[in-house]
């Protein structure tokens, strides 16, 4: 993993941000990728990492002039940057919080039009467990949620103190704005012509082989099956209980090859837990301003943000669902297997994380996406003998809601907020979970 970058505030940073920034090591500069190591049509993408500067001071809200002091406004003035589509703010200490309101504006590539100010979800609660392998010696960072802004070539950032805060907290060290270009993959984005077949990298071969026997090597999707075929197929799934009797019909799943994962970014090894006892439902917090055709690009950008900016081993979620109801494979290791994710701090073991792309605090989640969550949970939980209407006792690995070692009774289809103090998956989506449990149980034939 890359070493931490030191905190940069004040005049030195103001000068620094005027300099051009090179992409990280994953992006080649001016050299075409070798066809023996990258599938045709792949452009690996890049990340621009810009240190956040002090922009000015905000007048104190208090009338007590002896105790109230001006607080600093942080951010970046409007500037031209290399094209990017997703952004987020990161800092050195994953245990530190960023207090204040984070807002951005982006300038659309081509039209040159600036967006209005958009809020960035400050608290990114989808993180690895404290004792997980990826938290050891990996420099895991704190971060906001990523925000999808579309193809842009200009950006402006401001971080203002929380209103009425008499003694504003010092900002966490190492604040940086990350601008992510997901790269392009003509053969994976909808409506585009498929790439000609080329040799898979060793990393891509391993990721694809983890889905055997559900799909052939290099497959871009795992096809849907009806309930009878899914139940018969479950016997071949490693870790499934003998003769599972309630397996929902398998939904179509776009594989990592299908959405264009650059398998060289992630850590090579897969981490599996014993089983899957619950599914935690999330919203990605990345906003709703994307089209379904852009979903593969959004996922590629989120993957790069999780790995290169947050310093996780892989994308955090086990599955992602777009607003049209398409299901995507998330963290590598096999869609039918109990892959350890990084989605619900304290409860990543023996669970699976399903995120709908979007934000649903004040916006209704699209029905196709909610229906897809029910179908996916019916299949995934059914493979491990779990009733979607039931509850299960989970052991907390530690978090802000339950201490380490606490035994917690959870719904087998739970919201992220059931295991952690967070708004996720948003009130509007959380209110759909009771219906999703019933629908998933019906799909299992219960």
Secondary structure, DSSP 8 states (H G I E B T S, - for coil): ---------SHHHHHHTTS-----TTS-SS----TTTS-TTB---EEEEEE-EEEEEE--S-S-TTT---EEEEEEEEEEEEEEEEEEEEES-TT----SEEEEEEEETTT--B---EEE-S-------TTSGGGSSS---EE---EEEEEEEEEEEEEE--TT-TT-----TT-EEEEEE---BTTTSTTS---------HHHHHHHHTTTTTS-TT-SEE----HHHHHHHHTTSTT--TT-S-------EE-HHHHT--TTSS-S---B-S---EEEEEE--S-S---GGGHHHHHHHHHHIIIIIS--SS-S-SEEE-TT--EEE-SSS-TTS-B--SSSTT--TTEEEEEESS--SSS---HHHHHHHHHHHHHHHHHTT--TT-EEEEE----SSS-TT-EEEEESEEEGGGTSSS-TT-HHHHTTHHHHHHHHHHHTT-
